[in-house]
C-alpha cells in the first residue's frame, strides 16, 4: 500500500495519530493531552530548540542510514534531493502538525513528564509481552492442528513447521530469533501461525502451506 494512512494508536488510553507508512507520530496530539492534564503548560518549540534533541536526531539518522534495509522510514520515503529528517511539520487545512520519528516521539513524551515517560515505557513493554504470549499460544495451536491431522506425526515435523514460519519472518529458521523479535516481527509471526492452523486443517501439505504463507505474508506487509 503506497498511500499513507493515518492510524490512531492507543498508548495506554492516550490516543495519538501515527502515519502507517513512515511510522511517524503526531506530536501535537500528545502535547495537547499533556497540557489538558497539567498545570505546567509546555510548548513544542522549547523541546525543538533543545541541544539534547539535536544530538538524538543525529544518532537516529546515523542508525537509520546504517540499517537502510530495515528502515521503514527510509524505504517509504522518496529521499532524492531531500535531506533526511526525523521531524516533519506539515499543514493540514488550517492547522500545522508536527510528525516525529518514533524514537524522537518517545523522547518527546519523556521530556513532557515522568508520568508520560512511564506511559510510553509501559506501552512498549506491554505490547511486546502481549505479542510474545499470543505467539506462544498460536504455536501451541499449530502443534495441535498437526497432531489432529496426523496423530503419529514424527517429533521433527513440529520443529520443521516452526522453522518454516521462522524463515518467513526472520529469513532464517533458527528458533532463538523469537526471543529477540521486535513488535512488528511478533505481530507477523502471530498472524502467520494463525493462517498456518487454517491451512493444516485444509489438509495442505508442508510445501503447499509454505507457498500459501508467503502470500499471506505479502498481504500483511502491504496492509501495514
C-alpha positions as CSV (number, residue, x, y, z in Angstrom):
1,X,0.0,0.0,0.0
2,X,1.7,3.2,-1.2
3,X,-0.8,5.7,0.1
4,X,-0.1,6.9,3.6
5,X,-2.9,6.1,6.1
6,X,-3.2,7.9,9.4
7,X,-3.9,5.5,12.2
8,X,-5.0,6.3,15.7
9,X,-2.8,4.4,18.2
10,X,-3.7,3.8,21.8
11,X,-0.8,4.5,24.2
12,X,-2.2,3.1,27.4
13,X,-5.5,5.1,27.0
14,X,-3.8,8.0,25.2
15,X,-4.9,8.4,21.6
16,X,-2.2,9.6,19.2
17,X,-2.2,9.6,15.4
18,X,0.5,7.7,13.5
19,X,1.4,7.5,9.8
20,X,1.4,3.8,8.9
21,X,3.8,4.4,6.1
22,X,6.7,6.2,7.9
23,X,5.6,5.3,11.5
24,X,5.9,9.0,12.4
25,X,3.7,10.0,15.4
26,X,1.8,13.3,15.7
27,X,3.5,15.3,18.5
28,X,0.6,17.8,18.7
29,X,-1.7,15.1,19.9
30,X,0.5,14.2,22.8
31,X,1.2,17.8,23.7
32,X,-2.5,18.6,23.7
33,X,-3.2,15.7,26.0
34,X,-0.4,16.7,28.4
35,X,-1.4,20.4,28.6
36,X,-5.0,19.4,29.2
37,X,-4.0,17.4,32.2
38,X,-1.2,19.6,33.7
39,X,-1.0,22.9,35.4
40,X,2.5,23.4,33.9
41,X,1.9,24.1,30.3
42,X,4.7,23.2,27.8
43,X,5.3,24.3,24.2
44,X,6.7,22.3,21.4
45,X,9.2,24.9,20.2
46,X,11.1,24.6,23.6
47,X,11.7,20.9,23.0
48,X,12.6,21.6,19.4
49,X,15.3,24.0,20.4
50,X,17.0,21.7,22.9
51,X,20.6,20.6,22.5
52,X,19.7,17.0,23.5
53,X,17.2,16.7,20.6
54,X,19.8,17.7,18.1
55,X,22.2,15.0,19.4
56,X,19.4,12.5,19.4
57,X,18.4,13.3,15.8
58,X,22.0,12.9,14.6
59,X,22.2,9.5,16.4
60,X,18.8,8.3,14.9
61,X,19.7,9.4,11.4
62,X,23.1,7.6,11.7
63,X,21.2,4.4,12.8
64,X,18.7,4.7,10.0
65,X,21.4,5.0,7.4
66,X,23.4,2.1,8.8
67,X,20.3,-0.1,8.7
68,X,18.7,1.1,5.4
69,X,17.2,-2.3,4.5
70,X,15.4,-2.5,7.9
71,X,14.3,1.2,8.0
72,X,10.6,1.6,7.4
73,X,11.1,5.4,7.1
74,X,13.9,5.4,4.6
75,X,12.3,2.7,2.5
76,X,8.9,4.6,2.4
77,X,10.3,8.0,1.6
78,X,11.5,9.5,-1.7
79,X,14.7,11.0,-0.5
80,X,16.2,12.1,-3.8
81,X,17.4,15.6,-3.4
82,X,16.0,15.7,0.1
83,X,17.7,16.0,3.5
84,X,16.9,13.2,5.9
85,X,14.7,14.5,8.7
86,X,13.4,12.9,11.9
87,X,10.8,15.7,12.4
88,X,8.4,16.9,9.8
89,X,6.0,19.8,10.1
90,X,3.1,19.8,7.6
91,X,0.0,21.8,7.1
92,X,-3.4,20.2,7.3
93,X,-6.3,22.5,6.4
94,X,-5.9,25.4,8.9
95,X,-3.5,23.6,11.3
96,X,0.2,22.8,11.3
97,X,1.0,19.3,12.5
98,X,4.5,18.1,13.7
99,X,5.3,14.5,13.0
100,X,8.1,12.8,14.8
101,X,10.2,9.7,14.1
102,X,9.1,7.0,16.7
103,X,12.4,7.3,18.7
104,X,12.1,11.1,18.8
105,X,8.5,10.9,19.8
106,X,9.3,8.6,22.7
107,X,12.0,11.1,23.8
108,X,9.5,14.0,23.5
109,X,7.0,12.1,25.7
110,X,9.7,11.5,28.3
111,X,10.5,15.2,28.1
112,X,6.9,16.2,28.9
113,X,6.7,14.4,32.2
114,X,7.7,11.4,34.3
115,X,4.1,10.1,34.0
116,X,4.2,10.2,30.2
117,X,7.6,8.5,30.3
118,X,6.1,5.7,32.3
119,X,3.1,5.5,29.9
120,X,5.4,5.1,26.9
121,X,7.6,2.5,28.6
122,X,4.5,0.5,29.7
123,X,3.1,0.7,26.2
124,X,6.3,-0.6,24.6
125,X,6.7,-3.3,27.3
126,X,3.1,-4.4,27.4
127,X,2.9,-4.7,23.6
128,X,5.9,-6.9,23.4
129,X,4.8,-9.1,26.2
130,X,1.3,-9.4,24.7
131,X,2.6,-10.4,21.3
132,X,5.0,-12.9,22.8
133,X,2.2,-14.5,24.8
134,X,-0.1,-14.6,21.7
135,X,2.7,-16.1,19.6
136,X,3.2,-18.8,22.2
137,X,-0.5,-19.6,22.3
138,X,-0.8,-19.9,18.5
139,X,2.4,-22.0,18.3
140,X,0.5,-24.5,20.5
141,X,-2.4,-24.3,18.2
142,X,-0.2,-25.1,15.2
143,X,1.2,-28.2,17.0
144,X,-2.3,-29.2,18.0
145,X,-3.5,-29.0,14.4
146,X,-0.6,-31.0,13.2
147,X,-1.3,-33.7,15.8
148,X,-5.0,-33.8,14.9
149,X,-4.1,-34.2,11.3
150,X,-1.6,-37.0,11.9
151,X,-1.6,-38.4,15.5
152,X,1.6,-40.4,14.9
153,X,3.5,-37.5,13.4
154,X,7.2,-37.7,14.0
155,X,8.6,-35.1,16.5
156,X,10.8,-33.4,13.9
157,X,7.7,-32.4,11.9
158,X,6.7,-29.9,14.7
159,X,10.2,-28.5,14.6
160,X,10.1,-28.2,10.8
161,X,6.8,-26.3,11.0
162,X,8.3,-23.8,13.4
163,X,11.4,-23.4,11.2
164,X,9.3,-22.8,8.2
165,X,7.5,-19.9,9.8
166,X,10.7,-18.5,11.4
167,X,12.2,-18.4,7.9
168,X,9.3,-16.4,6.6
169,X,9.5,-13.9,9.5
170,X,13.3,-13.7,10.2
171,X,14.7,-15.1,6.9
172,X,16.4,-17.8,8.9
173,X,14.9,-20.9,10.6
174,X,16.8,-20.6,14.0
175,X,14.4,-20.8,16.9
176,X,16.3,-18.4,19.2
177,X,15.2,-15.5,17.0
178,X,11.8,-15.4,18.6
179,X,13.2,-14.3,21.9
180,X,14.7,-11.1,20.3
181,X,11.9,-10.3,17.9
182,X,10.5,-6.8,17.5
183,X,6.9,-5.9,18.0
184,X,6.4,-5.9,14.2
185,X,8.1,-9.4,13.8
186,X,6.0,-10.8,16.6
187,X,2.8,-9.5,15.0
188,X,3.7,-11.1,11.7
189,X,4.6,-14.3,13.5
190,X,1.3,-14.4,15.2
191,X,-0.7,-13.9,12.0
192,X,1.3,-16.5,10.1
193,X,0.8,-19.0,12.8
194,X,-3.0,-18.3,12.8
195,X,-3.0,-18.8,9.0
196,X,-1.0,-21.9,9.2
197,X,-3.5,-23.5,11.5
198,X,-6.2,-23.0,8.9
199,X,-4.0,-24.4,6.1
200,X,-3.2,-27.5,8.2
201,X,-7.0,-28.0,8.8
202,X,-7.5,-27.8,5.0
203,X,-5.1,-30.7,4.6
204,X,-2.5,-28.8,2.6
205,X,0.9,-30.4,2.7
206,X,4.1,-28.8,4.0
207,X,5.2,-27.3,0.7
208,X,1.7,-26.1,-0.2
209,X,1.4,-24.4,3.2
210,X,4.8,-22.7,2.7
211,X,3.7,-21.2,-0.6
212,X,0.4,-20.0,0.8
213,X,2.0,-18.5,3.9
214,X,4.3,-16.5,1.6
215,X,1.2,-15.0,0.0
216,X,-0.2,-14.2,3.4
217,X,3.0,-12.5,4.5
218,X,2.9,-10.3,1.4
219,X,-0.7,-9.3,2.1
220,X,0.1,-8.4,5.8
221,X,3.1,-6.3,4.8
222,X,1.1,-4.4,2.2
223,X,-1.6,-3.7,4.8
224,X,0.8,-2.3,7.5
